[in-house]
């Protein structure tokens, strides 16, 4: 456990519309930066690595509900210099998408018979970057060929066995291990301790590649969506589905589970064979939503319960 006893504050203005609660505590249960984070009464305690430093973050908002000021209390092991404070502000500003303009997406969505429902339910929800490329890539590998419950069990085992715990503001937050820690492991040990099956060797290989030097999520943003995806496909264990989830430029990540959901939305019924239908459903999503395909996916999967009621069907990811 690492005690983080020093702190400083960062203030961030947001671009309207921005719903703080929906953005940092998404309805589908997606974590912001850490699987062990805590959300209580409009405040989120979470942790991540900023640079190479284990950092605790307490987030809350004030002011206009649709364009709030976000305050981040940043906790570190030792006193932070001005360079780290600038890095922390730049990193959190980027990850929280405070400057993102959703006007184009909402213009498309209000004319779409599916998305028009979701933007009413989730108005102001922004997509956010994961804590790191390694943490989101790790998630996508555990999602491959596994139902959500199994994926969650694998991630929890990795965090329990190899993650670090940050203690700050009377909270303890466990976070995903860094690639530096995983790169040193024997794949067989990782496999047996975390019940990862074939995924273990890819996870260790992935950690080694990232540790040697690979563009960060922020750096990948500087490439076109196609260029970023090409780079991601070169990583161990990362295929088309995983790259579409990670890609900051956005794709339309369809697997056998999401094929059932979008098959119902597009064609009125689940495909008989979800695996065979993946390419057809993906092509329809890209045709229908174009550059906003990722945002469409993001809004739909965070609004399945409400969509099910409004459309008179049952939509759920397994």
N, C-alpha and C positions, 0 to 999 in steps of 0.2 A: 504494500500500500504506500502511496506517495502523498504526503501531506502538502497541500498547496496553501501557504500561509500569507502570501503577498497578493495584493489585488489592485486593479485600476479599472476605471469605467470608460466605456466607449458609447457614444451616442450616434444613432444612424437615422436619417430621415428616409421615409419610404415614398415610393411613387404610387399614387392613387390609381386603381383600388388595391389595397393591401390589407388582408385580414390576418392579423398576427396569430391568433389561435389556430385557424385552419392551416396556416403555413408551417408552424413549428410543431403542431400536434395533430397530424392529419387523421381524418376519420377512419381510414383503412388500417390504422395502427402502425403506420410506417414511422420508424424512429428518425429523428433529425440527424444526430451524429453518433449516438451510442445506444446499444440495446439496453443498457442499464440506467438510462436517463429517467428523471422524475419530473412529472408535470403536476402542479398543484395550483389551483386558484389563479390561473393566468400567468404563472411563472414556470419556466423550464430550467432545470439544472441538468447540464450535460457535460461531456468532456470529449476532447479530441487532441491530436497532435497539431500544433502550429509550428511550422518548421520542424525541428526535432524535439520540441519541448512539449511535454505532457501538460495540458492546459484545461482547467475547469472553467465553465462558462455558465453564468446565471442570466437568463434572458427574460425581459418583461417589456411591456409597452405602455404608452400613455398618449393622451391627446385624441385627435380625430380617429374614430374607429376605422374609417376607410383610408386613412393615410397617417398611421400612428408614428410616433417617435419610438424607436426601439433602443432600449438601454441594455448593454452587455457588460456585466461585471466579470472581469477576466481574472482568474486566479492562477498563480504560478508558484513554483517552489522557492524562487528567490526573486529579488527585486528586478524589475524589467527596465531595460534601457529604452531610449526613444525609438531606436530601430525596430525593436520587437513590438512596441506599441503600434507603430505604423503598419507592420506586417499583420498583426492581429486584426486591426481595423480593416485593412484591405481584404484579408481572408474572409472575415465574417460578413463584410458588405457584399462580397461576391457570392458566398455560399447561401446567404439569405435572400438573394435576388431583389434587393431593396430598390434597385434602379430599373427593374425590368418593366417594359411596357406591354401590357396584355391587350391593348386596343385591337390589334389585328386578330387575335384569337377570339375575343368576344364578338367582333363583327361577323366572323365566320359562324360562331356557335349559335348566335341568336336566330340564324336562318336555318339551322340544322335541327331536324326533328328529334334527334337524340340529345345533342349537346345543349339545346335550349333549356332542357330540364336541369342539367347539371350546373349550368352557370347561375341559375337561381338559387340552388342549394349551396353552392361553393364559391359564391362571388368573392373575389379578392384572394383566393388561395393561389399561392405561387409555388412552382417547383423549386426545390432547393438542391444544392450539391451535397453529396455525401461528405463524410469527414475526410476521406482520401480515396484515391483511385484503388488502392489495395482493399479497403473495406467494402466498397461497392462491387468490385470484381469478385471478392470472396462471397458476397451475397449471391451474385448471379451463378456462381459455380454450384453453390448448395441448392439453388432453385432448379438446376437441371435434372430432369427425369425424376422429380420428387414432388409429392404433395406438400402444401404449405407447412403442415404440422411436422413432417420429417425435416424440412429445410430449417425450421425454427429449432428443432432439437439439435441439429448439427452445429448451427451457429452458436447456440447456448453452450454446447460442449467445448467449442473452440475458445470462447470467451472465458468460461469457467477454468479451463486448464492452462491457458496461455495469456489471457488478457491481464491488464494492469487495473488497479483500483485507485481512483483519485479521491482524496478526502478534502472537502472544502465547504465552507458555509454550513457546517453541521450536516453535510450529506456525504454519502459514499457512492461513487458512480463507477461501475465497471465498464471498460471499453474494449473494443476489438484490438487484438495485438497488432503491433507494427510489423511490416514485412521483415524488418531486421531480426525479430524474434523467430518468426516462422521459417525464415531462410536457413536457420541453423539446425532445423529438426530433421530427423530421419523420417521419410514418408511413412514407413511401416509403423513407427511409433505414433505418429499423428493419426494414421488410419485406425489403429486399434483403440487409442484413447478417446477418439471423438466419433467413432463409428461412421467414417466418411466413405468407405468403399473406394472405388477407383478415383474419386476426387482428390484424395490426399496427395498423390504424386503431382497432380496439376497445381495444387495450392502451393506446395513447396517450390515448384519450378517458377510459378508466378511471382512468389515473394522474392526469389533470387533475381529475376529479371528486373523487377521494380527497384529493388535495393541497389542494383548496379547502375541504374539511371534510366528512367522512362518518363515521358511528359506527364505532368500532373494534370488533374482535372481542369485547373485554371489554364494551363498551357494548351491543352487540347481544344479549348474554346477558340484559340487563335486560328485553328485550321478550319477548313470547310467541313461540313458534316461528313462528306464522302471521304475526305483525307483522314479525319479523326477515326472513322470506322475502320479504314484500312489499317491504320496503326494498331488499333485495338485487336483486330483479328489476328495479329501477329503474336499476341500474348498466349502463353500456355493456358489451355482450358477455356478459352474464350471463342465461342462461335457466333453465328449471326444473331441469335436471340439475346445472348449476353451482351454483345456489342451494342445492340439497340437500346438496352436498358442503361448501359454506362454512358453512351455517346452524348456528350453535352449538346451537340447539335440536334439531337433527337431523332429517333426512328419510330417504328411501330412494332414493339416487341411481342410477338405472338408465339405462344407455345400450346401444348395440348390442353392446358387448363383455360387459358384466356381465349382459345379458339371456341370453346363452348359458349362463353359469354358473348363474344362478338358475332359468332354464328347466329345466335338468337337475335341480336340487335340488327344485323344486316339482312338476314334471310328468314327470320321468324321461327327458326328451329335450330336445335343443336345439330352439328354435323354427325353423321353416323360414325365417322372415323376422324377424330380430332387431328391426329397427326397428318393424315392425308389432306386435310382442309387448310392447314397452316398457310401455305403459299397463296391460296385463293383469298383467304380472309385478310392476310397482310396486304395483298395487292389492292383490295377494296378499300381498306383503311387509308392507304397512301393516296389512292385516287380521290377519295372523298375529302380528306382533310389536309393533304399536301404537307406544307412546311409545319403545320400545326398538329401533325399526327401524334407526336409524343404527348403534347398537351391534351389532346382528345383522349388518348389512352389513360393518362394521369387523372383526368377529371372523372371518367367513367368508372375506373376501378375504385375511386374514393367515394363513389355515390351509388354503389350497387343496391343498397337497401332501399333508398328512396326511388331509384329508377325502377326497381322491381314493382313497387307499389303503383307508381304512375303508369307503367306500361302493362300492368297486369300479368307479370311473368315472374320467374324465379331466376335471378342472376347471382351467381356466386363463384368465386375462385376456390378450387378444392384445396 
